[in-house]
Every structure is written in structure tokens, then in C-alpha cells.
Amino acid sequence: MAAPTPVVETTPIAEPLDNFLQQVVQTLHSAVNQGIQNMDNPQASEKIVKDCEEILAVIMQGDVKEWIG
């Protein structure tokens, strides 16, 4: 029998962080869809890729207080 999963207490920033990251994922999803639709337009696609890279760079920096401040 597997051990029961321990209950994890939420922190005060959990909900705003979840909301922020949900918006990030939705934004990236929209950008990717636009990029796919504009594959025949290299300039538009390149801008979309750069925008996605910028968003991901901010996320990778991990400054949560800045995101939800």
C-alpha cells in the first residue's frame, strides 16, 4: 500500500502566483498560435518568437515578488 500524500499548506502568494502563471501560459499559447498562423510572414513570426523569449526570460529569473507585487 502506498503512503498517503501529505497535505501541503498553501502560502499567501500561492493564489496570485497561480493566477500570474496562468496568464503567462495563456499569453504564450496565443503567441504560438499567432506564430503558426503567420509562418508565411517571417518578420511577424520572428517578433512573436522574440516576445515569447522575453516572457520566458522573465519567468526564468524567478522574481516572484515583482510579478505579483
C-alpha positions in Angstrom: 0.0 0.0 0.0 1.3 3.4 -0.9 1.9 6.0 1.8 -0.7 8.8 1.9 0.3 12.0 0.2 1.0 14.7 2.9 -1.2 17.7 3.0 0.6 20.8 1.8 -0.3 24.1 3.3 -0.8 26.9 0.8 1.1 30.2 1.2 -0.3 33.7 0.9 1.4 34.1 -2.5 0.1 30.8 -4.0 -3.1 32.1 -5.5 -1.7 35.3 -7.0 1.3 33.3 -8.3 -1.0 30.7 -9.8 -3.1 33.5 -11.5 0.0 35.2 -12.9 1.5 31.9 -14.3 -1.9 31.0 -15.8 -1.9 34.4 -17.6 1.7 33.7 -18.8 0.8 30.3 -20.2 -2.3 31.7 -21.9 -0.2 34.5 -23.4 2.4 32.1 -24.7 -0.3 29.8 -26.1 -1.8 32.7 -28.0 1.6 33.9 -29.3 2.4 30.4 -30.5 -0.9 30.2 -32.3 -0.3 33.5 -34.0 3.2 32.4 -34.9 1.9 29.3 -36.5 -0.7 31.3 -38.4 2.0 33.7 -39.6 4.6 31.2 -40.7 4.5 32.6 -44.2 5.5 36.0 -42.8 9.0 35.7 -41.3 9.0 39.2 -39.8 5.8 38.6 -37.8 6.9 35.2 -36.8 10.3 36.5 -35.6 8.7 39.1 -33.5 6.4 36.6 -31.9 9.4 34.3 -31.1 11.3 37.2 -29.5 8.2 38.1 -27.4 8.0 34.6 -26.2 11.7 34.5 -25.4 11.3 37.7 -23.4 8.4 36.3 -21.4 10.3 33.1 -20.7 13.4 35.0 -19.6 11.4 36.9 -17.1 9.9 33.7 -15.7 13.3 32.1 -15.5 14.7 35.0 -13.5 12.2 33.9 -10.8 11.4 37.3 -9.3 8.0 36.3 -7.9 7.6 39.5 -5.8 7.9 41.6 -8.9 5.4 39.6 -10.8 2.6 39.7 -8.2 3.7 42.9 -6.4 
